[in-house]
Amino acid sequence: MSIRCDIYDRSQYAIWFAAAPYSAAGKPAKTLRQWAADESADIVYNLALFNMTGQGSDRYGVIKGRTLQYLKAKGRECGYGGTPERLVLDSSNAVSGWKLAVKDGKVSSTLGKSDRRSRNMCGLLTDGRYIHVQTSASHTEYEVAQYVRDRYDVKLLLVQDAGGSTGMYRASDGCLFAPEKEGADGRPVCSVVCIKRKANVKVPKEEQKMSKKVFIGVGHGGSDSGAVGYIVEKEANLVMALACRDYLTAHGVEVRMSRTKDEEDPINEEVRECNAYNPDLAIDVHNNSGGGDGFEVYHTLNGGTGKVLAQNIEKQVIKIGQNSRGCKTRQGQRGDYYAFVRDTKCPAVICEGVFVDTKADAAQAGTKEKQQEFGIAYAKGILDTLGIKYDTAASTKPAEPETDAETQAAITKVQQAAGLSGKTMQYLLDYEYGMELIRKLAAVMRQ
């Protein structure tokens, strides 16, 4: 489950809300990077609140929603720019969201359980810290709320924008986290939450230790599909790599990827980008072919940190249920056979998750969720190598959403009417839109 939860102590950070009338000539919508520069903020999160009192048409279509004028009309002085307003959060707060997700640790039953898209939520933990949640893949409101509730002591969590304009921008390294990007700096939006470390606050030692850099190479891409079998390698590689990135950045690690979409990505360019970035560690994400079975990871002939990284990743991959063929090296005419471990200046490994042409092994990464599990396992191995702590009790698998009575009735009806086995039903439910499909089939059967 590709979800990042950023948490801020209010004694350490200033947090405020900034907004502009959507498409107003004087204060137009801006990219997240523009907001960060104008507000002198270290990090900005999109709120996607639009004009509720009227409507306007631009290249994004007709917009209706909430803006600063509406909030002021409700008696809320939210401020603009760096004014003292500091984002008060409560269950009726229109600034932060229009729907309650979690209150006092309880997930709202009104949350959507079928519509899957990128999500954006914010709120408070019981100890008073501010939490902002971003997802880079498609999830239901209920899944995200339950994920956060299961891992954090949540006092309040509010749903914000649910569309492609969700995202965050971190000024320190130019990191744009946006599921659907428009241009290099994000889609223009009219309202953001701004985060800035207070000037008189010393950076905690534990945060100083987390200023590590990791490079993720994403194997193949564009016209080079990589291995093709029960899954397409270049596609699985990207899903795994994105999940790895998200888990690392959620733990304070700076990450650069060789590609974040399907495009040409030759190995010599990967090595060049990696060396220019000068990271602490690097991994190249691949999947295998040739009729074998299991995970394997290659490190340099010289061993050292690269070998430790390979061993740590292998341990985490085994924990998610995949068997391992081992940590390996390969001799070539110039030393290491593979350019990614031979020519990179930092310790580097090549991860081969599954054999895409072996049916049973490919099934280990046969869904997007399973591919994300590999990415998180890689990230945990990296964190182990860097000495960065994470929640070892938390499962790498997403929290399973509770099934309501109506949905369970639909599952039962389809299974009985079609004579399907429990295993087949689970296969359907694991499909990204499986729950929606089952509901539609049940509705047709009732007619």
C-alpha positions as CSV (number, residue, x, y, z in Angstrom):
1,M,0.0,0.0,0.0
2,S,1.8,3.1,-1.2
3,I,0.9,5.6,1.6
4,R,3.1,8.2,3.2
5,C,2.2,9.7,6.6
6,D,4.2,12.9,7.5
7,I,4.0,13.9,11.1
8,Y,5.0,17.3,12.5
9,D,5.5,18.4,16.2
10,R,3.9,21.9,16.5
11,S,6.7,22.9,18.9
12,Q,9.1,22.3,16.1
13,Y,7.2,23.5,13.1
14,A,5.0,26.4,12.1
15,I,1.9,25.3,10.2
16,W,-0.4,27.6,8.3
17,F,-3.0,27.7,5.6
18,A,-2.7,29.8,2.4
19,A,-5.3,30.3,-0.3
20,A,-6.2,32.3,-3.3
21,P,-9.5,32.7,-5.2
22,Y,-9.3,30.1,-8.0
23,S,-8.1,31.6,-11.2
24,A,-8.3,35.2,-9.8
25,A,-6.1,37.6,-11.8
26,G,-4.5,39.0,-8.7
27,K,-3.9,35.7,-6.9
28,P,-4.0,32.9,-9.5
29,A,-3.6,29.2,-8.8
30,K,0.0,28.2,-8.5
31,T,2.1,25.1,-8.7
32,L,3.2,23.5,-5.4
33,R,6.7,24.7,-6.0
34,Q,5.5,28.3,-6.6
35,W,3.5,28.1,-3.3
36,A,6.6,27.0,-1.5
37,A,8.7,29.9,-2.8
38,D,6.0,32.5,-2.3
39,E,5.2,31.4,1.3
40,S,8.9,30.7,2.2
41,A,7.7,27.2,3.3
42,D,9.9,24.1,3.6
43,I,7.0,21.9,2.5
44,V,3.6,22.5,1.1
45,Y,0.6,20.1,0.8
46,N,-2.3,20.7,-1.6
47,L,-5.7,21.2,-0.1
48,A,-7.6,21.6,-3.3
49,L,-10.4,23.8,-2.0
50,F,-12.3,25.5,-4.8
51,N,-14.8,28.4,-5.2
52,M,-18.1,27.5,-3.5
53,T,-20.0,30.8,-4.1
54,G,-19.8,30.7,-7.8
55,Q,-18.4,28.8,-10.7
56,G,-15.7,29.4,-13.3
57,S,-14.4,27.6,-16.3
58,D,-10.8,27.0,-17.3
59,R,-8.8,24.2,-18.7
60,Y,-9.6,22.1,-15.7
61,G,-13.4,22.4,-16.3
62,V,-16.1,24.0,-14.2
63,I,-15.0,24.3,-10.6
64,K,-17.2,24.3,-7.5
65,G,-15.9,23.9,-3.9
66,R,-14.6,25.9,-1.0
67,T,-12.2,28.9,-1.0
68,L,-11.0,31.6,1.3
69,Q,-14.1,33.8,0.7
70,Y,-16.4,31.0,1.7
71,L,-14.4,30.4,4.9
72,K,-14.4,34.0,5.8
73,A,-18.2,34.1,5.3
74,K,-18.4,31.3,7.8
75,G,-16.6,33.4,10.3
76,R,-13.2,31.7,9.9
77,E,-10.2,34.0,9.5
78,C,-7.8,31.7,7.8
79,G,-5.3,34.3,6.8
80,Y,-3.3,34.5,3.6
81,G,0.4,33.8,3.3
82,G,2.5,33.9,6.4
83,T,-0.2,35.4,8.7
84,P,-0.4,34.0,12.3
85,E,-3.3,31.6,11.5
86,R,-2.1,28.1,12.3
87,L,-4.7,25.7,10.9
88,V,-7.1,24.9,13.7
89,L,-8.5,21.4,13.2
90,D,-11.9,20.1,14.3
91,S,-14.6,17.9,12.9
92,S,-16.5,20.9,11.4
93,N,-13.4,22.6,10.0
94,A,-14.0,23.4,6.4
95,V,-10.4,24.5,5.9
96,S,-9.0,21.0,6.4
97,G,-11.7,18.9,4.8
98,W,-15.3,18.1,4.0
99,K,-15.5,14.6,5.4
100,L,-14.6,13.0,8.8
101,A,-12.3,10.0,8.3
102,V,-11.2,9.1,11.9
103,K,-12.3,10.6,15.2
104,D,-10.8,9.4,18.5
105,G,-9.4,6.3,16.8
106,K,-12.7,5.2,15.2
107,V,-13.0,5.0,11.4
108,S,-16.2,6.7,10.0
109,S,-18.7,4.3,8.5
110,T,-19.6,6.9,5.9
111,L,-16.3,6.7,4.1
112,G,-16.3,5.4,0.5
113,K,-15.3,1.7,0.1
114,S,-15.3,1.3,-3.7
115,D,-14.1,4.4,-5.4
116,R,-10.3,4.1,-5.9
117,R,-8.1,7.1,-6.5
118,S,-5.3,9.1,-5.0
119,R,-6.1,10.4,-1.5
120,N,-5.2,13.4,0.6
121,M,-6.0,13.6,4.4
122,C,-4.8,15.6,7.4
123,G,-5.5,15.7,11.1
124,L,-4.1,15.4,14.6
125,L,-2.7,12.6,16.7
126,T,-3.7,12.3,20.3
127,D,-0.4,13.8,21.4
128,G,-1.2,17.0,19.4
129,R,1.1,16.5,16.5
130,Y,-0.1,17.3,13.0
131,I,-0.3,14.4,10.5
132,H,-0.6,14.7,6.7
133,V,-1.4,11.6,4.6
134,Q,-0.7,11.3,0.9
135,T,-1.2,8.2,-1.3
136,S,0.5,7.7,-4.7
137,A,-1.7,4.9,-5.9
138,S,-5.5,4.2,-6.0
139,H,-7.1,3.5,-2.7
140,T,-10.6,3.9,-1.2
141,E,-11.2,6.4,1.6
142,Y,-11.9,3.6,4.0
143,E,-8.6,1.8,3.2
144,V,-6.5,4.9,3.9
145,A,-8.3,5.8,7.1
146,Q,-8.0,2.3,8.4
147,Y,-4.3,2.1,7.5
148,V,-3.6,5.3,9.4
149,R,-5.8,4.3,12.4
150,D,-4.1,0.9,12.7
151,R,-0.6,2.5,12.8
152,Y,-1.0,5.7,14.7
153,D,-2.9,7.0,17.7
154,V,-5.3,9.2,15.8
155,K,-7.5,11.9,17.4
156,L,-8.8,13.3,14.2
157,L,-8.3,12.7,10.5
158,L,-10.1,14.6,7.7
159,V,-10.6,13.7,4.0
160,Q,-9.5,16.5,1.6
161,D,-9.1,16.4,-2.1
162,A,-9.6,13.0,-3.7
163,G,-8.4,13.7,-7.2
164,G,-5.2,13.9,-9.2
165,S,-4.2,17.3,-7.9
166,T,-3.2,15.8,-4.5
167,G,0.4,16.1,-3.7
168,M,3.3,17.7,-1.7
169,Y,6.4,19.6,-2.5
170,R,9.6,19.6,-0.4
171,A,11.8,22.6,-1.2
172,S,15.0,21.2,0.3
173,D,15.6,18.8,-2.5
174,G,12.9,19.7,-5.1
175,C,10.9,16.6,-4.3
176,L,7.5,16.6,-5.8
177,F,5.2,13.8,-4.6
178,A,2.1,14.0,-6.8
179,P,0.3,10.9,-8.2
180,E,-0.9,12.9,-11.3
181,K,1.7,15.5,-12.3
182,E,1.2,18.4,-14.6
183,G,4.5,19.9,-15.5
184,A,7.6,19.6,-13.4
185,D,6.2,21.2,-10.3
186,G,2.7,19.8,-10.0
187,R,-0.7,20.8,-11.0
188,P,-1.7,24.5,-10.2
189,V,-3.8,24.7,-7.1
190,C,-5.4,27.5,-5.1
191,S,-4.9,26.4,-1.5
192,V,-2.1,24.7,0.5
193,V,-1.0,23.8,4.0
194,C,2.5,25.2,4.6
195,I,5.0,23.6,6.9
196,K,8.2,25.4,8.1
197,R,10.7,24.5,10.8
198,K,10.7,27.3,13.4
199,A,13.9,29.4,13.2
200,N,14.7,29.1,16.9
201,V,14.4,25.3,16.9
202,K,17.5,23.1,16.6
203,V,17.2,20.1,14.3
204,P,16.9,17.0,16.5
205,K,19.9,14.6,16.3
206,E,17.7,11.8,15.2
207,E,16.5,13.9,12.2
208,Q,20.1,14.8,11.3
209,K,20.9,11.1,11.1
210,M,18.2,10.6,8.6
211,S,19.6,12.9,6.0
212,K,20.5,10.0,3.8
213,K,20.3,9.7,0.0
214,V,19.2,6.7,-2.0
215,F,19.1,6.2,-5.8
216,I,16.6,3.8,-7.3
217,G,17.2,2.6,-10.8
218,V,14.0,1.3,-12.5
219,G,14.9,-1.4,-15.0
220,H,13.9,-1.1,-18.7
221,G,11.1,1.2,-19.9
222,G,9.8,2.8,-23.1
223,S,10.5,0.5,-26.1
224,D,12.4,-1.9,-23.8
225,S,9.8,-4.0,-22.1
226,G,12.2,-6.2,-20.3
227,A,11.1,-9.8,-19.7
228,V,7.5,-10.6,-20.7
229,G,5.5,-13.5,-19.3
230,Y,2.6,-13.5,-16.8
231,I,3.6,-9.9,-16.0
232,V,5.5,-7.3,-17.9
233,E,8.8,-6.6,-16.3
234,K,9.1,-2.8,-17.0
235,E,5.6,-2.2,-15.5
236,A,6.2,-4.3,-12.3
237,N,9.7,-2.7,-11.9
238,L,8.1,0.8,-11.7
239,V,5.4,-0.2,-9.2
240,M,8.0,-1.8,-7.0
241,A,10.3,1.2,-7.2
242,L,7.6,3.8,-6.5
243,A,6.6,1.9,-3.4
244,C,10.2,1.7,-2.3
245,R,10.6,5.4,-2.8
246,D,7.5,6.3,-0.9
247,Y,8.4,4.2,2.1
248,L,11.9,5.7,2.2
249,T,10.8,9.3,1.9
250,A,8.2,8.7,4.7
251,H,11.2,7.9,6.9
252,G,13.2,11.0,6.0
253,V,15.4,9.6,3.3
254,E,16.0,11.6,0.1
255,V,15.4,9.6,-3.0
256,R,16.0,10.0,-6.7
257,M,14.7,7.6,-9.3
258,S,16.0,6.9,-12.8
259,R,12.4,7.1,-14.1
260,T,8.9,7.7,-12.6
261,K,6.9,6.8,-15.7
262,D,7.2,4.5,-18.7
263,E,10.1,6.0,-20.7
264,E,13.4,5.1,-22.2
265,D,15.9,4.3,-19.4
266,P,19.2,2.9,-20.6
267,I,21.6,1.5,-18.0
268,N,24.5,3.9,-18.9
269,E,22.1,6.8,-18.2
270,E,21.0,5.2,-14.9
271,V,24.7,4.9,-13.8
272,R,25.4,8.5,-14.8
273,E,22.4,9.9,-12.9
274,C,23.3,7.8,-9.8
275,N,26.9,9.0,-9.7
276,A,25.8,12.6,-10.2
277,Y,23.4,12.3,-7.3
278,N,26.1,10.9,-5.1
279,P,23.8,8.8,-2.9
280,D,24.7,6.7,0.2
281,L,23.2,3.5,-1.4
282,A,21.6,2.5,-4.7
283,I,19.4,-0.3,-5.9
284,D,18.3,-1.3,-9.4
285,V,14.8,-2.9,-9.5
286,H,14.3,-5.7,-12.0
287,N,12.4,-9.0,-12.4
288,N,13.7,-12.2,-13.9
289,S,13.1,-14.7,-16.7
290,G,14.4,-18.0,-17.8
291,G,12.0,-20.4,-16.1
292,G,13.5,-20.2,-12.6
293,D,11.8,-19.5,-9.2
294,G,12.5,-17.0,-6.4
295,F,14.2,-13.7,-5.6
296,E,17.9,-13.1,-6.1
297,V,20.1,-10.0,-5.5
298,Y,23.5,-9.2,-7.0
299,H,26.2,-7.2,-5.3
300,T,29.8,-6.3,-6.1
301,L,32.6,-8.9,-6.0
302,N,34.3,-6.7,-3.3
303,G,31.5,-7.4,-0.8
304,G,31.4,-4.6,1.8
305,T,28.4,-2.5,2.3
306,G,26.9,-3.7,-1.0
307,K,26.9,-7.2,0.3
308,V,25.3,-6.1,3.6
309,L,22.6,-4.2,1.7
310,A,21.9,-7.3,-0.4
311,Q,21.6,-9.5,2.7
312,N,19.3,-7.0,4.5
313,I,17.0,-6.8,1.5
314,E,17.0,-10.6,1.1
315,K,15.8,-11.0,4.7
316,Q,12.9,-8.6,4.2
317,V,11.8,-10.3,0.9
318,I,11.7,-13.6,2.6
319,K,9.4,-12.1,5.3
320,I,6.8,-11.3,2.6
321,G,6.6,-14.9,1.6
322,Q,9.0,-15.1,-1.4
323,N,11.8,-17.7,-1.4
324,S,15.3,-16.6,-2.2
325,R,17.9,-18.0,-4.6
326,G,20.5,-16.0,-2.6
327,C,22.8,-13.0,-2.6
328,K,25.1,-13.4,-5.7
329,T,28.0,-11.9,-7.6
330,R,28.9,-12.4,-11.3
331,Q,32.4,-12.1,-12.7
332,G,32.9,-10.2,-16.0
333,Q,35.9,-9.2,-18.1
334,R,36.1,-5.8,-16.3
335,G,35.5,-7.2,-12.8
336,D,31.8,-7.1,-11.9
337,Y,29.7,-8.2,-14.8
338,Y,26.8,-5.8,-14.2
339,A,27.4,-2.1,-14.9
340,F,25.1,-1.0,-12.1
341,V,27.2,-2.6,-9.4
342,R,30.5,-2.1,-11.3
343,D,30.4,1.5,-12.3
344,T,28.3,3.2,-9.6
345,K,30.5,5.0,-7.0
346,C,28.3,4.0,-4.0
347,P,27.4,0.6,-2.7
348,A,24.8,-0.8,-5.1
349,V,22.7,-4.0,-5.7
350,I,20.4,-5.3,-8.4
351,C,17.2,-6.9,-7.1
352,E,15.4,-9.6,-9.2
353,G,12.0,-10.0,-7.6
354,V,10.3,-12.9,-9.4
355,F,10.6,-14.9,-12.7
356,V,7.9,-13.4,-14.9
357,D,7.7,-16.5,-17.1
358,T,7.1,-19.0,-14.3
359,K,3.4,-18.9,-13.4
360,A,3.7,-19.7,-9.7
361,D,6.6,-17.4,-9.1
362,A,5.1,-14.5,-11.2
363,A,2.0,-14.9,-9.0
364,Q,4.1,-13.7,-6.0
365,A,4.0,-10.3,-7.8
366,G,0.8,-10.8,-9.7
367,T,-1.1,-7.7,-8.4
368,K,-0.2,-4.1,-7.9
369,E,-0.5,-4.6,-4.1
370,K,1.9,-7.6,-4.2
371,Q,4.4,-5.6,-6.3
372,Q,4.2,-2.8,-3.7
373,E,5.0,-5.3,-1.0
374,F,8.3,-6.0,-2.8
375,G,9.1,-2.3,-3.0
376,I,8.5,-1.9,0.8
377,A,10.6,-4.9,1.5
378,Y,13.5,-3.4,-0.5
379,A,13.0,-0.1,1.4
380,K,13.1,-1.9,4.8
381,G,16.4,-3.6,3.8
382,I,17.8,-0.2,2.8
383,L,16.7,1.4,6.1
384,D,18.3,-1.5,8.0
385,T,21.5,-0.9,6.2
386,L,21.4,2.9,6.8
387,G,20.6,2.3,10.5
388,I,17.2,4.1,10.4
389,K,14.5,2.7,12.6
390,Y,11.0,1.9,11.3
391,D,7.9,0.3,12.8
392,T,8.9,-3.4,12.7
393,A,5.5,-4.4,14.1
394,A,3.7,-3.0,11.1
395,S,2.8,-5.4,8.4
396,T,4.1,-4.7,4.9
397,K,0.7,-5.7,3.7
398,P,-2.1,-3.1,3.7
399,A,-4.7,-3.4,6.4
400,E,-7.7,-5.3,5.1
401,P,-10.8,-3.2,5.0
402,E,-13.7,-4.5,7.0
403,T,-16.5,-5.9,4.8
404,D,-19.9,-4.4,5.4
405,A,-23.1,-6.4,5.4
406,E,-24.2,-5.2,1.9
407,T,-20.9,-6.1,0.3
408,Q,-20.7,-9.5,2.0
409,A,-24.2,-10.2,0.7
410,A,-23.0,-9.4,-2.8
411,I,-20.0,-11.7,-2.5
412,T,-22.2,-14.5,-1.2
413,K,-24.7,-14.1,-4.0
414,V,-22.2,-14.1,-6.8
415,Q,-20.2,-17.0,-5.4
416,Q,-23.3,-19.2,-4.9
417,A,-25.0,-18.2,-8.2
418,A,-21.9,-18.8,-10.3
419,G,-20.6,-21.8,-8.3
420,L,-17.2,-20.2,-7.7
421,S,-14.7,-21.5,-5.2
422,G,-13.5,-19.4,-2.3
423,K,-10.1,-19.2,-3.9
424,T,-11.6,-17.8,-7.1
425,M,-13.6,-15.2,-5.2
426,Q,-10.4,-14.1,-3.4
427,Y,-8.7,-13.8,-6.8
428,L,-11.6,-11.5,-8.0
429,L,-11.4,-9.4,-4.8
430,D,-7.6,-9.0,-5.1
431,Y,-8.2,-7.4,-8.5
432,E,-8.0,-3.6,-8.3
433,Y,-11.7,-3.1,-9.2
434,G,-12.9,-6.5,-8.0
435,M,-15.2,-5.3,-5.3
436,E,-17.0,-2.9,-7.7
437,L,-17.3,-5.8,-10.3
438,I,-18.8,-8.1,-7.7
439,R,-21.4,-5.5,-6.7
440,K,-22.4,-5.0,-10.3
441,L,-22.7,-8.8,-10.9
442,A,-24.8,-9.1,-7.8
443,A,-27.1,-6.3,-8.9
444,V,-27.6,-8.0,-12.4
445,M,-28.4,-11.3,-10.7
446,R,-31.1,-9.7,-8.6
447,Q,-32.9,-8.5,-11.8
